[in-house]
Amino acid sequence: VHRARVGDKREVVVKVQSPGVEKLMMIDIINLQIHAENEKQIGYEFDFEREANAMEKLQLTLMGEPSIFLVVP
């Protein structure tokens, strides 16, 4: 956005859009969304209680009950 003057010295604002800038902006937005998803996933990697609960659910799903054949640490 730029400040400009027209012939009668009236001040106006001029907004210039460069060719291709919309496509670049959309790429930036996609990259930000991916970054946010990565942050969420990294948070999950350090949530050991959540991971333990998931492993217990997996064991119950596979075996139907706690089993000596499948041990979840």
mmJSON file of the N, C-alpha and C atoms, coordinates in Angstrom:
{"data_MODEL":{"atom_site":{
"group_PDB":["ATOM","ATOM","ATOM","ATOM","ATOM","ATOM","ATOM","ATOM","ATOM","ATOM","ATOM","ATOM","ATOM","ATOM","ATOM","ATOM","ATOM","ATOM","ATOM","ATOM","ATOM","ATOM","ATOM","ATOM","ATOM","ATOM","ATOM","ATOM","ATOM","ATOM","ATOM","ATOM","ATOM","ATOM","ATOM","ATOM","ATOM","ATOM","ATOM","ATOM","ATOM","ATOM","ATOM","ATOM","ATOM","ATOM","ATOM","ATOM","ATOM","ATOM","ATOM","ATOM","ATOM","ATOM","ATOM","ATOM","ATOM","ATOM","ATOM","ATOM","ATOM","ATOM","ATOM","ATOM","ATOM","ATOM","ATOM","ATOM","ATOM","ATOM","ATOM","ATOM","ATOM","ATOM","ATOM","ATOM","ATOM","ATOM","ATOM","ATOM","ATOM","ATOM","ATOM","ATOM","ATOM","ATOM","ATOM","ATOM","ATOM","ATOM","ATOM","ATOM","ATOM","ATOM","ATOM","ATOM","ATOM","ATOM","ATOM","ATOM","ATOM","ATOM","ATOM","ATOM","ATOM","ATOM","ATOM","ATOM","ATOM","ATOM","ATOM","ATOM","ATOM","ATOM","ATOM","ATOM","ATOM","ATOM","ATOM","ATOM","ATOM","ATOM","ATOM","ATOM","ATOM","ATOM","ATOM","ATOM","ATOM","ATOM","ATOM","ATOM","ATOM","ATOM","ATOM","ATOM","ATOM","ATOM","ATOM","ATOM","ATOM","ATOM","ATOM","ATOM","ATOM","ATOM","ATOM","ATOM","ATOM","ATOM","ATOM","ATOM","ATOM","ATOM","ATOM","ATOM","ATOM","ATOM","ATOM","ATOM","ATOM","ATOM","ATOM","ATOM","ATOM","ATOM","ATOM","ATOM","ATOM","ATOM","ATOM","ATOM","ATOM","ATOM","ATOM","ATOM","ATOM","ATOM","ATOM","ATOM","ATOM","ATOM","ATOM","ATOM","ATOM","ATOM","ATOM","ATOM","ATOM","ATOM","ATOM","ATOM","ATOM","ATOM","ATOM","ATOM","ATOM","ATOM","ATOM","ATOM","ATOM","ATOM","ATOM","ATOM","ATOM","ATOM","ATOM","ATOM","ATOM","ATOM","ATOM","ATOM","ATOM","ATOM","ATOM","ATOM","ATOM","ATOM","ATOM"],
"id":[1,2,3,4,5,6,7,8,9,10,11,12,13,14,15,16,17,18,19,20,21,22,23,24,25,26,27,28,29,30,31,32,33,34,35,36,37,38,39,40,41,42,43,44,45,46,47,48,49,50,51,52,53,54,55,56,57,58,59,60,61,62,63,64,65,66,67,68,69,70,71,72,73,74,75,76,77,78,79,80,81,82,83,84,85,86,87,88,89,90,91,92,93,94,95,96,97,98,99,100,101,102,103,104,105,106,107,108,109,110,111,112,113,114,115,116,117,118,119,120,121,122,123,124,125,126,127,128,129,130,131,132,133,134,135,136,137,138,139,140,141,142,143,144,145,146,147,148,149,150,151,152,153,154,155,156,157,158,159,160,161,162,163,164,165,166,167,168,169,170,171,172,173,174,175,176,177,178,179,180,181,182,183,184,185,186,187,188,189,190,191,192,193,194,195,196,197,198,199,200,201,202,203,204,205,206,207,208,209,210,211,212,213,214,215,216,217,218,219],
"type_symbol":["N","C","C","N","C","C","N","C","C","N","C","C","N","C","C","N","C","C","N","C","C","N","C","C","N","C","C","N","C","C","N","C","C","N","C","C","N","C","C","N","C","C","N","C","C","N","C","C","N","C","C","N","C","C","N","C","C","N","C","C","N","C","C","N","C","C","N","C","C","N","C","C","N","C","C","N","C","C","N","C","C","N","C","C","N","C","C","N","C","C","N","C","C","N","C","C","N","C","C","N","C","C","N","C","C","N","C","C","N","C","C","N","C","C","N","C","C","N","C","C","N","C","C","N","C","C","N","C","C","N","C","C","N","C","C","N","C","C","N","C","C","N","C","C","N","C","C","N","C","C","N","C","C","N","C","C","N","C","C","N","C","C","N","C","C","N","C","C","N","C","C","N","C","C","N","C","C","N","C","C","N","C","C","N","C","C","N","C","C","N","C","C","N","C","C","N","C","C","N","C","C","N","C","C","N","C","C","N","C","C","N","C","C","N","C","C","N","C","C"],
"label_atom_id":["N","CA","C","N","CA","C","N","CA","C","N","CA","C","N","CA","C","N","CA","C","N","CA","C","N","CA","C","N","CA","C","N","CA","C","N","CA","C","N","CA","C","N","CA","C","N","CA","C","N","CA","C","N","CA","C","N","CA","C","N","CA","C","N","CA","C","N","CA","C","N","CA","C","N","CA","C","N","CA","C","N","CA","C","N","CA","C","N","CA","C","N","CA","C","N","CA","C","N","CA","C","N","CA","C","N","CA","C","N","CA","C","N","CA","C","N","CA","C","N","CA","C","N","CA","C","N","CA","C","N","CA","C","N","CA","C","N","CA","C","N","CA","C","N","CA","C","N","CA","C","N","CA","C","N","CA","C","N","CA","C","N","CA","C","N","CA","C","N","CA","C","N","CA","C","N","CA","C","N","CA","C","N","CA","C","N","CA","C","N","CA","C","N","CA","C","N","CA","C","N","CA","C","N","CA","C","N","CA","C","N","CA","C","N","CA","C","N","CA","C","N","CA","C","N","CA","C","N","CA","C","N","CA","C","N","CA","C","N","CA","C","N","CA","C","N","CA","C","N","CA","C","N","CA","C"],
"label_alt_id":[null,null,null,null,null,null,null,null,null,null,null,null,null,null,null,null,null,null,null,null,null,null,null,null,null,null,null,null,null,null,null,null,null,null,null,null,null,null,null,null,null,null,null,null,null,null,null,null,null,null,null,null,null,null,null,null,null,null,null,null,null,null,null,null,null,null,null,null,null,null,null,null,null,null,null,null,null,null,null,null,null,null,null,null,null,null,null,null,null,null,null,null,null,null,null,null,null,null,null,null,null,null,null,null,null,null,null,null,null,null,null,null,null,null,null,null,null,null,null,null,null,null,null,null,null,null,null,null,null,null,null,null,null,null,null,null,null,null,null,null,null,null,null,null,null,null,null,null,null,null,null,null,null,null,null,null,null,null,null,null,null,null,null,null,null,null,null,null,null,null,null,null,null,null,null,null,null,null,null,null,null,null,null,null,null,null,null,null,null,null,null,null,null,null,null,null,null,null,null,null,null,null,null,null,null,null,null,null,null,null,null,null,null,null,null,null,null,null,null],
"label_comp_id":["VAL","VAL","VAL","HIS","HIS","HIS","ARG","ARG","ARG","ALA","ALA","ALA","ARG","ARG","ARG","VAL","VAL","VAL","GLY","GLY","GLY","ASP","ASP","ASP","LYS","LYS","LYS","ARG","ARG","ARG","GLU","GLU","GLU","VAL","VAL","VAL","VAL","VAL","VAL","VAL","VAL","VAL","LYS","LYS","LYS","VAL","VAL","VAL","GLN","GLN","GLN","SER","SER","SER","PRO","PRO","PRO","GLY","GLY","GLY","VAL","VAL","VAL","GLU","GLU","GLU","LYS","LYS","LYS","LEU","LEU","LEU","MET","MET","MET","MET","MET","MET","ILE","ILE","ILE","ASP","ASP","ASP","ILE","ILE","ILE","ILE","ILE","ILE","ASN","ASN","ASN","LEU","LEU","LEU","GLN","GLN","GLN","ILE","ILE","ILE","HIS","HIS","HIS","ALA","ALA","ALA","GLU","GLU","GLU","ASN","ASN","ASN","GLU","GLU","GLU","LYS","LYS","LYS","GLN","GLN","GLN","ILE","ILE","ILE","GLY","GLY","GLY","TYR","TYR","TYR","GLU","GLU","GLU","PHE","PHE","PHE","ASP","ASP","ASP","PHE","PHE","PHE","GLU","GLU","GLU","ARG","ARG","ARG","GLU","GLU","GLU","ALA","ALA","ALA","ASN","ASN","ASN","ALA","ALA","ALA","MET","MET","MET","GLU","GLU","GLU","LYS","LYS","LYS","LEU","LEU","LEU","GLN","GLN","GLN","LEU","LEU","LEU","THR","THR","THR","LEU","LEU","LEU","MET","MET","MET","GLY","GLY","GLY","GLU","GLU","GLU","PRO","PRO","PRO","SER","SER","SER","ILE","ILE","ILE","PHE","PHE","PHE","LEU","LEU","LEU","VAL","VAL","VAL","VAL","VAL","VAL","PRO","PRO","PRO"],
"label_asym_id":["A","A","A","A","A","A","A","A","A","A","A","A","A","A","A","A","A","A","A","A","A","A","A","A","A","A","A","A","A","A","A","A","A","A","A","A","A","A","A","A","A","A","A","A","A","A","A","A","A","A","A","A","A","A","A","A","A","A","A","A","A","A","A","A","A","A","A","A","A","A","A","A","A","A","A","A","A","A","A","A","A","A","A","A","A","A","A","A","A","A","A","A","A","A","A","A","A","A","A","A","A","A","A","A","A","A","A","A","A","A","A","A","A","A","A","A","A","A","A","A","A","A","A","A","A","A","A","A","A","A","A","A","A","A","A","A","A","A","A","A","A","A","A","A","A","A","A","A","A","A","A","A","A","A","A","A","A","A","A","A","A","A","A","A","A","A","A","A","A","A","A","A","A","A","A","A","A","A","A","A","A","A","A","A","A","A","A","A","A","A","A","A","A","A","A","A","A","A","A","A","A","A","A","A","A","A","A","A","A","A","A","A","A","A","A","A","A","A","A"],
"label_entity_id":["1","1","1","1","1","1","1","1","1","1","1","1","1","1","1","1","1","1","1","1","1","1","1","1","1","1","1","1","1","1","1","1","1","1","1","1","1","1","1","1","1","1","1","1","1","1","1","1","1","1","1","1","1","1","1","1","1","1","1","1","1","1","1","1","1","1","1","1","1","1","1","1","1","1","1","1","1","1","1","1","1","1","1","1","1","1","1","1","1","1","1","1","1","1","1","1","1","1","1","1","1","1","1","1","1","1","1","1","1","1","1","1","1","1","1","1","1","1","1","1","1","1","1","1","1","1","1","1","1","1","1","1","1","1","1","1","1","1","1","1","1","1","1","1","1","1","1","1","1","1","1","1","1","1","1","1","1","1","1","1","1","1","1","1","1","1","1","1","1","1","1","1","1","1","1","1","1","1","1","1","1","1","1","1","1","1","1","1","1","1","1","1","1","1","1","1","1","1","1","1","1","1","1","1","1","1","1","1","1","1","1","1","1","1","1","1","1","1","1"],
"label_seq_id":[1,1,1,2,2,2,3,3,3,4,4,4,5,5,5,6,6,6,7,7,7,8,8,8,9,9,9,10,10,10,11,11,11,12,12,12,13,13,13,14,14,14,15,15,15,16,16,16,17,17,17,18,18,18,19,19,19,20,20,20,21,21,21,22,22,22,23,23,23,24,24,24,25,25,25,26,26,26,27,27,27,28,28,28,29,29,29,30,30,30,31,31,31,32,32,32,33,33,33,34,34,34,35,35,35,36,36,36,37,37,37,38,38,38,39,39,39,40,40,40,41,41,41,42,42,42,43,43,43,44,44,44,45,45,45,46,46,46,47,47,47,48,48,48,49,49,49,50,50,50,51,51,51,52,52,52,53,53,53,54,54,54,55,55,55,56,56,56,57,57,57,58,58,58,59,59,59,60,60,60,61,61,61,62,62,62,63,63,63,64,64,64,65,65,65,66,66,66,67,67,67,68,68,68,69,69,69,70,70,70,71,71,71,72,72,72,73,73,73],
"pdbx_PDB_ins_code":[null,null,null,null,null,null,null,null,null,null,null,null,null,null,null,null,null,null,null,null,null,null,null,null,null,null,null,null,null,null,null,null,null,null,null,null,null,null,null,null,null,null,null,null,null,null,null,null,null,null,null,null,null,null,null,null,null,null,null,null,null,null,null,null,null,null,null,null,null,null,null,null,null,null,null,null,null,null,null,null,null,null,null,null,null,null,null,null,null,null,null,null,null,null,null,null,null,null,null,null,null,null,null,null,null,null,null,null,null,null,null,null,null,null,null,null,null,null,null,null,null,null,null,null,null,null,null,null,null,null,null,null,null,null,null,null,null,null,null,null,null,null,null,null,null,null,null,null,null,null,null,null,null,null,null,null,null,null,null,null,null,null,null,null,null,null,null,null,null,null,null,null,null,null,null,null,null,null,null,null,null,null,null,null,null,null,null,null,null,null,null,null,null,null,null,null,null,null,null,null,null,null,null,null,null,null,null,null,null,null,null,null,null,null,null,null,null,null,null],
"Cartn_x":[0.855,0.0,0.901,0.543,1.361,0.491,1.087,0.424,0.741,-0.26,-0.045,-0.9,-0.649,-1.45,-1.96,-3.192,-3.752,-3.602,-3.95,-3.704,-4.041,-5.118,-5.503,-4.878,-3.836,-3.07,-3.837,-4.901,-5.662,-4.879,-4.749,-4.025,-4.933,-4.346,-5.067,-4.161,-4.738,-3.99,-4.078,-2.922,-2.857,-2.361,-3.131,-2.723,-2.37,-1.151,-0.648,-0.565,-1.102,-0.988,-0.113,0.994,1.926,1.4,1.72,1.296,1.872,1.029,1.473,1.49,1.21,1.302,0.209,-0.94,-2.019,-1.601,-0.977,-0.501,0.544,1.473,2.496,1.873,0.858,0.179,-0.502,-1.12,-1.769,-0.74,0.426,1.499,1.935,2.063,2.433,1.398,0.133,-0.937,-0.865,-0.647,-0.519,0.67,1.785,2.976,2.725,1.988,1.655,0.771,-0.171,-1.038,-0.228,0.712,1.569,2.414,2.933,3.75,2.923,1.688,0.821,0.549,0.33,0.087,1.325,2.508,3.752,3.933,3.604,3.715,2.813,1.596,0.661,1.212,1.744,2.285,3.487,4.35,5.503,5.037,4.002,3.424,2.95,2.345,1.887,3.059,4.183,5.35,5.855,5.601,6.07,4.978,3.802,2.7,2.686,3.507,3.695,2.434,1.655,0.406,-0.565,-0.666,-1.53,-1.062,0.25,0.803,0.538,0.694,0.439,-1.025,-1.932,-3.36,-3.652,-3.012,-3.209,-2.704,-1.576,-1.028,-1.932,-2.497,-3.432,-4.672,-5.193,-6.35,-6.013,-4.81,-4.376,-4.306,-3.742,-3.653,-5.045,-5.985,-7.343,-8.03,-7.758,-8.358,-7.827,-6.543,-5.931,-6.215,-6.227,-6.301,-7.64,-8.429,-9.723,-9.631,-8.478,-8.256,-6.757,-6.35,-4.914,-4.334,-3.179,-2.618,-1.163,-0.741,0.67,1.451,0.722,1.389,1.762,1.029,1.311,1.512,2.728,3.042,3.263,2.537,2.687,3.458,4.648,5.461,4.811],
"Cartn_y":[-1.17,0.0,1.233,2.187,3.392,4.641,5.703,7.007,7.686,8.357,9.045,10.309,11.125,12.339,12.329,12.754,12.882,14.319,14.594,15.887,17.11,17.087,18.271,18.249,17.474,17.362,16.664,16.007,15.231,13.956,13.625,12.426,11.207,10.149,8.886,7.742,6.584,5.372,4.439,3.908,3.001,1.645,0.619,-0.732,-1.468,-2.004,-2.665,-4.165,-4.943,-6.398,-6.885,-7.474,-7.985,-9.288,-9.545,-10.802,-12.003,-13.002,-14.222,-14.167,-13.007,-12.884,-13.708,-13.851,-14.634,-16.105,-16.637,-18.021,-18.195,-17.248,-17.314,-17.248,-16.421,-16.288,-17.604,-18.264,-19.538,-20.596,-20.589,-21.515,-21.243,-19.972,-19.609,-20.122,-19.978,-20.435,-21.947,-22.676,-24.141,-24.514,-23.828,-24.108,-23.834,-22.781,-22.482,-23.575,-24.073,-25.15,-26.417,-26.724,-27.898,-27.719,-26.503,-26.218,-26.437,-25.952,-26.109,-27.586,-28.368,-29.805,-30.497,-30.101,-30.677,-30.37,-29.154,-28.782,-29.666,-29.926,-30.775,-32.198,-32.729,-34.084,-34.201,-33.198,-33.222,-33.225,-32.482,-32.493,-33.877,-34.604,-35.963,-36.895,-36.681,-37.545,-37.488,-36.409,-36.256,-36.506,-36.908,-37.223,-38.736,-39.192,-40.622,-41.283,-40.564,-41.136,-41.425,-40.493,-40.682,-41.891,-41.999,-43.119,-44.446,-44.478,-45.699,-46.107,-45.14,-45.441,-46.014,-45.464,-45.968,-47.397,-47.701,-49.057,-50.048,-49.629,-50.489,-50.77,-49.743,-49.941,-50.89,-50.752,-51.637,-53.085,-53.272,-54.612,-55.215,-54.457,-54.958,-55.243,-54.408,-54.621,-55.9,-56.137,-57.313,-58.598,-58.534,-59.749,-59.916,-58.857,-58.957,-58.805,-59.039,-58.903,-58.813,-58.391,-58.382,-59.771,-59.841,-61.123,-61.231,-62.471,-62.691,-62.834,-63.003,-63.175,-61.849,-60.825,-59.501,-58.575,-58.109,-57.234,-55.832,-54.9,-53.487,-52.817,-52.302,-51.676,-50.412],
"Cartn_z":[0.0,0.0,0.0,-0.851,-1.007,-0.908,-0.42,-0.41,-1.741,-2.319,-3.593,-3.621,-4.639,-4.854,-6.275,-6.443,-7.788,-8.244,-9.499,-10.121,-9.29,-8.529,-7.74,-6.344,-6.18,-4.938,-3.822,-4.199,-3.222,-2.89,-1.581,-1.178,-1.318,-1.849,-2.024,-1.582,-1.475,-1.15,-2.346,-2.749,-3.893,-3.396,-3.688,-3.322,-4.606,-4.656,-5.854,-5.579,-6.514,-6.407,-7.549,-7.194,-8.197,-8.792,-10.059,-10.669,-9.907,-9.662,-9.006,-7.494,-6.903,-5.445,-4.752,-5.365,-4.743,-4.613,-5.655,-5.614,-4.511,-4.402,-3.352,-1.96,-1.805,-0.521,-0.14,-1.115,-0.846,-0.436,-1.068,-0.688,0.748,1.111,2.484,3.486,3.145,4.042,4.223,3.143,3.229,4.107,3.919,4.733,6.213,6.519,7.915,8.51,7.722,8.202,8.473,7.592,7.787,9.042,9.24,10.434,11.696,11.69,12.865,13.133,12.081,12.24,12.801,12.317,12.834,14.316,14.729,16.138,16.986,16.5,17.229,17.342,16.244,16.247,17.193,17.204,18.102,19.557,19.847,21.195,21.581,20.626,20.897,21.203,20.56,20.767,22.2,22.903,24.269,25.301,24.842,25.747,25.965,26.926,27.149,27.713,28.493,29.019,27.883,26.942,25.779,24.974,24.785,24.028,24.746,26.08,26.842,26.726,26.798,26.648,25.267,24.251,22.891,22.763,23.397,23.334,24.072,25.198,25.926,25.087,24.413,23.538,22.401,21.834,20.769,21.264,22.45,23.006,23.183,23.732,23.932,22.607,21.599,20.278,19.643,19.769,19.138,19.903,21.219,22.019,22.74,22.852,23.526,25.033,25.587,27.029,27.267,28.422,28.695,28.468,27.879,27.475,27.884,28.149,28.415,27.118,25.992,24.698,24.047,24.364,23.824,25.008,25.143,26.275,25.755,26.345,25.981,27.092,26.782,27.843,28.374],
"occupancy":[1.0,1.0,1.0,1.0,1.0,1.0,1.0,1.0,1.0,1.0,1.0,1.0,1.0,1.0,1.0,1.0,1.0,1.0,1.0,1.0,1.0,1.0,1.0,1.0,1.0,1.0,1.0,1.0,1.0,1.0,1.0,1.0,1.0,1.0,1.0,1.0,1.0,1.0,1.0,1.0,1.0,1.0,1.0,1.0,1.0,1.0,1.0,1.0,1.0,1.0,1.0,1.0,1.0,1.0,1.0,1.0,1.0,1.0,1.0,1.0,1.0,1.0,1.0,1.0,1.0,1.0,1.0,1.0,1.0,1.0,1.0,1.0,1.0,1.0,1.0,1.0,1.0,1.0,1.0,1.0,1.0,1.0,1.0,1.0,1.0,1.0,1.0,1.0,1.0,1.0,1.0,1.0,1.0,1.0,1.0,1.0,1.0,1.0,1.0,1.0,1.0,1.0,1.0,1.0,1.0,1.0,1.0,1.0,1.0,1.0,1.0,1.0,1.0,1.0,1.0,1.0,1.0,1.0,1.0,1.0,1.0,1.0,1.0,1.0,1.0,1.0,1.0,1.0,1.0,1.0,1.0,1.0,1.0,1.0,1.0,1.0,1.0,1.0,1.0,1.0,1.0,1.0,1.0,1.0,1.0,1.0,1.0,1.0,1.0,1.0,1.0,1.0,1.0,1.0,1.0,1.0,1.0,1.0,1.0,1.0,1.0,1.0,1.0,1.0,1.0,1.0,1.0,1.0,1.0,1.0,1.0,1.0,1.0,1.0,1.0,1.0,1.0,1.0,1.0,1.0,1.0,1.0,1.0,1.0,1.0,1.0,1.0,1.0,1.0,1.0,1.0,1.0,1.0,1.0,1.0,1.0,1.0,1.0,1.0,1.0,1.0,1.0,1.0,1.0,1.0,1.0,1.0,1.0,1.0,1.0,1.0,1.0,1.0,1.0,1.0,1.0,1.0,1.0,1.0],
"B_iso_or_equiv":[0.0,0.0,0.0,0.0,0.0,0.0,0.0,0.0,0.0,0.0,0.0,0.0,0.0,0.0,0.0,0.0,0.0,0.0,0.0,0.0,0.0,0.0,0.0,0.0,0.0,0.0,0.0,0.0,0.0,0.0,0.0,0.0,0.0,0.0,0.0,0.0,0.0,0.0,0.0,0.0,0.0,0.0,0.0,0.0,0.0,0.0,0.0,0.0,0.0,0.0,0.0,0.0,0.0,0.0,0.0,0.0,0.0,0.0,0.0,0.0,0.0,0.0,0.0,0.0,0.0,0.0,0.0,0.0,0.0,0.0,0.0,0.0,0.0,0.0,0.0,0.0,0.0,0.0,0.0,0.0,0.0,0.0,0.0,0.0,0.0,0.0,0.0,0.0,0.0,0.0,0.0,0.0,0.0,0.0,0.0,0.0,0.0,0.0,0.0,0.0,0.0,0.0,0.0,0.0,0.0,0.0,0.0,0.0,0.0,0.0,0.0,0.0,0.0,0.0,0.0,0.0,0.0,0.0,0.0,0.0,0.0,0.0,0.0,0.0,0.0,0.0,0.0,0.0,0.0,0.0,0.0,0.0,0.0,0.0,0.0,0.0,0.0,0.0,0.0,0.0,0.0,0.0,0.0,0.0,0.0,0.0,0.0,0.0,0.0,0.0,0.0,0.0,0.0,0.0,0.0,0.0,0.0,0.0,0.0,0.0,0.0,0.0,0.0,0.0,0.0,0.0,0.0,0.0,0.0,0.0,0.0,0.0,0.0,0.0,0.0,0.0,0.0,0.0,0.0,0.0,0.0,0.0,0.0,0.0,0.0,0.0,0.0,0.0,0.0,0.0,0.0,0.0,0.0,0.0,0.0,0.0,0.0,0.0,0.0,0.0,0.0,0.0,0.0,0.0,0.0,0.0,0.0,0.0,0.0,0.0,0.0,0.0,0.0,0.0,0.0,0.0,0.0,0.0,0.0],
"pdbx_formal_charge":[null,null,null,null,null,null,null,null,null,null,null,null,null,null,null,null,null,null,null,null,null,null,null,null,null,null,null,null,null,null,null,null,null,null,null,null,null,null,null,null,null,null,null,null,null,null,null,null,null,null,null,null,null,null,null,null,null,null,null,null,null,null,null,null,null,null,null,null,null,null,null,null,null,null,null,null,null,null,null,null,null,null,null,null,null,null,null,null,null,null,null,null,null,null,null,null,null,null,null,null,null,null,null,null,null,null,null,null,null,null,null,null,null,null,null,null,null,null,null,null,null,null,null,null,null,null,null,null,null,null,null,null,null,null,null,null,null,null,null,null,null,null,null,null,null,null,null,null,null,null,null,null,null,null,null,null,null,null,null,null,null,null,null,null,null,null,null,null,null,null,null,null,null,null,null,null,null,null,null,null,null,null,null,null,null,null,null,null,null,null,null,null,null,null,null,null,null,null,null,null,null,null,null,null,null,null,null,null,null,null,null,null,null,null,null,null,null,null,null],
"auth_seq_id":[1,1,1,2,2,2,3,3,3,4,4,4,5,5,5,6,6,6,7,7,7,8,8,8,9,9,9,10,10,10,11,11,11,12,12,12,13,13,13,14,14,14,15,15,15,16,16,16,17,17,17,18,18,18,19,19,19,20,20,20,21,21,21,22,22,22,23,23,23,24,24,24,25,25,25,26,26,26,27,27,27,28,28,28,29,29,29,30,30,30,31,31,31,32,32,32,33,33,33,34,34,34,35,35,35,36,36,36,37,37,37,38,38,38,39,39,39,40,40,40,41,41,41,42,42,42,43,43,43,44,44,44,45,45,45,46,46,46,47,47,47,48,48,48,49,49,49,50,50,50,51,51,51,52,52,52,53,53,53,54,54,54,55,55,55,56,56,56,57,57,57,58,58,58,59,59,59,60,60,60,61,61,61,62,62,62,63,63,63,64,64,64,65,65,65,66,66,66,67,67,67,68,68,68,69,69,69,70,70,70,71,71,71,72,72,72,73,73,73],
"auth_comp_id":["VAL","VAL","VAL","HIS","HIS","HIS","ARG","ARG","ARG","ALA","ALA","ALA","ARG","ARG","ARG","VAL","VAL","VAL","GLY","GLY","GLY","ASP","ASP","ASP","LYS","LYS","LYS","ARG","ARG","ARG","GLU","GLU","GLU","VAL","VAL","VAL","VAL","VAL","VAL","VAL","VAL","VAL","LYS","LYS","LYS","VAL","VAL","VAL","GLN","GLN","GLN","SER","SER","SER","PRO","PRO","PRO","GLY","GLY","GLY","VAL","VAL","VAL","GLU","GLU","GLU","LYS","LYS","LYS","LEU","LEU","LEU","MET","MET","MET","MET","MET","MET","ILE","ILE","ILE","ASP","ASP","ASP","ILE","ILE","ILE","ILE","ILE","ILE","ASN","ASN","ASN","LEU","LEU","LEU","GLN","GLN","GLN","ILE","ILE","ILE","HIS","HIS","HIS","ALA","ALA","ALA","GLU","GLU","GLU","ASN","ASN","ASN","GLU","GLU","GLU","LYS","LYS","LYS","GLN","GLN","GLN","ILE","ILE","ILE","GLY","GLY","GLY","TYR","TYR","TYR","GLU","GLU","GLU","PHE","PHE","PHE","ASP","ASP","ASP","PHE","PHE","PHE","GLU","GLU","GLU","ARG","ARG","ARG","GLU","GLU","GLU","ALA","ALA","ALA","ASN","ASN","ASN","ALA","ALA","ALA","MET","MET","MET","GLU","GLU","GLU","LYS","LYS","LYS","LEU","LEU","LEU","GLN","GLN","GLN","LEU","LEU","LEU","THR","THR","THR","LEU","LEU","LEU","MET","MET","MET","GLY","GLY","GLY","GLU","GLU","GLU","PRO","PRO","PRO","SER","SER","SER","ILE","ILE","ILE","PHE","PHE","PHE","LEU","LEU","LEU","VAL","VAL","VAL","VAL","VAL","VAL","PRO","PRO","PRO"],
"auth_asym_id":["A","A","A","A","A","A","A","A","A","A","A","A","A","A","A","A","A","A","A","A","A","A","A","A","A","A","A","A","A","A","A","A","A","A","A","A","A","A","A","A","A","A","A","A","A","A","A","A","A","A","A","A","A","A","A","A","A","A","A","A","A","A","A","A","A","A","A","A","A","A","A","A","A","A","A","A","A","A","A","A","A","A","A","A","A","A","A","A","A","A","A","A","A","A","A","A","A","A","A","A","A","A","A","A","A","A","A","A","A","A","A","A","A","A","A","A","A","A","A","A","A","A","A","A","A","A","A","A","A","A","A","A","A","A","A","A","A","A","A","A","A","A","A","A","A","A","A","A","A","A","A","A","A","A","A","A","A","A","A","A","A","A","A","A","A","A","A","A","A","A","A","A","A","A","A","A","A","A","A","A","A","A","A","A","A","A","A","A","A","A","A","A","A","A","A","A","A","A","A","A","A","A","A","A","A","A","A","A","A","A","A","A","A","A","A","A","A","A","A"],
"auth_atom_id":["N","CA","C","N","CA","C","N","CA","C","N","CA","C","N","CA","C","N","CA","C","N","CA","C","N","CA","C","N","CA","C","N","CA","C","N","CA","C","N","CA","C","N","CA","C","N","CA","C","N","CA","C","N","CA","C","N","CA","C","N","CA","C","N","CA","C","N","CA","C","N","CA","C","N","CA","C","N","CA","C","N","CA","C","N","CA","C","N","CA","C","N","CA","C","N","CA","C","N","CA","C","N","CA","C","N","CA","C","N","CA","C","N","CA","C","N","CA","C","N","CA","C","N","CA","C","N","CA","C","N","CA","C","N","CA","C","N","CA","C","N","CA","C","N","CA","C","N","CA","C","N","CA","C","N","CA","C","N","CA","C","N","CA","C","N","CA","C","N","CA","C","N","CA","C","N","CA","C","N","CA","C","N","CA","C","N","CA","C","N","CA","C","N","CA","C","N","CA","C","N","CA","C","N","CA","C","N","CA","C","N","CA","C","N","CA","C","N","CA","C","N","CA","C","N","CA","C","N","CA","C","N","CA","C","N","CA","C","N","CA","C","N","CA","C","N","CA","C","N","CA","C","N","CA","C"],
"pdbx_PDB_model_num":[1,1,1,1,1,1,1,1,1,1,1,1,1,1,1,1,1,1,1,1,1,1,1,1,1,1,1,1,1,1,1,1,1,1,1,1,1,1,1,1,1,1,1,1,1,1,1,1,1,1,1,1,1,1,1,1,1,1,1,1,1,1,1,1,1,1,1,1,1,1,1,1,1,1,1,1,1,1,1,1,1,1,1,1,1,1,1,1,1,1,1,1,1,1,1,1,1,1,1,1,1,1,1,1,1,1,1,1,1,1,1,1,1,1,1,1,1,1,1,1,1,1,1,1,1,1,1,1,1,1,1,1,1,1,1,1,1,1,1,1,1,1,1,1,1,1,1,1,1,1,1,1,1,1,1,1,1,1,1,1,1,1,1,1,1,1,1,1,1,1,1,1,1,1,1,1,1,1,1,1,1,1,1,1,1,1,1,1,1,1,1,1,1,1,1,1,1,1,1,1,1,1,1,1,1,1,1,1,1,1,1,1,1,1,1,1,1,1,1]
}}}
